[in-house]
Amino acid sequence: MQIRPVRGSAEFPRLVEIWRSAVDATHDFLREEDVIELQSQLEASYLSRVEVFVAEIDGEPMGFAGINDTNLEMLFVHADALHQGIGTALLEFVVQNYGVRFV
């Protein structure tokens, strides 16, 4: 696994796919209308407001974390890659390298 900064907004569609997969697998408390609204805002607004780091496996983005200063604002892992340590690795990366202390 490699963790790297996002390479620009061209990667946002893949990050939205990761987000949607993760939300569908883990956020059953959200109504579909809410998921659709959040998804529309993710690429249009939210991702550009945070510093994003991508976790890749064999060159394929499978998770990402977004930070703002010392705050973790988002962390999502594709449903196909859950329970493989990607989320933990992303969290440890931003804590150790960027001083993230708050969620």
VENCORPE-V261424 format. One record per residue. RES is the residue in one small letter. SS is DSSP state (a for helix, b for strand, c for the rest). BURIAL is + if it has 16 or more other ideal C-beta (glycine too) atoms within 10 Angstrom, else -. Layout:
RES;SS;BURIAL / RES;SS;BURIAL
This chain:
m;c;- / q;b;- / i;b;+ / r;b;- / p;b;- / v;c;+ / r;c;- / g;c;- / s;a;- / a;a;- / e;a;- / f;a;+ / p;a;- / r;a;+ / l;a;+ / v;a;+ / e;a;- / i;a;+ / w;a;+ / r;a;+ / s;a;+ / a;a;+ / v;a;+ / d;a;- / a;a;- / t;a;- / h;c;- / d;c;- / f;c;- / l;c;- / r;c;- / e;a;- / e;a;- / d;a;- / v;a;- / i;a;- / e;a;- / l;a;- / q;a;+ / s;a;- / q;a;- / l;a;+ / e;a;- / a;a;- / s;a;- / y;a;+ / l;a;+ / s;a;- / r;a;- / v;c;+ / e;b;- / v;b;+ / f;b;+ / v;b;+ / a;b;+ / e;b;- / i;b;- / d;c;- / g;c;- / e;b;- / p;b;+ / m;b;+ / g;b;+ / f;b;+ / a;b;+ / g;b;+ / i;b;+ / n;b;- / d;c;- / t;c;- / n;b;- / l;b;+ / e;b;+ / m;b;+ / l;b;+ / f;b;+ / v;b;+ / h;c;+ / a;a;- / d;a;- / a;a;+ / l;c;- / h;c;- / q;c;+ / g;c;- / i;a;+ / g;a;+ / t;a;- / a;a;+ / l;a;+ / l;a;- / e;a;- / f;a;+ / v;a;+ / v;a;- / q;a;- / n;a;- / y;a;- / g;c;- / v;c;+ / r;c;- / f;b;- / v;c;-
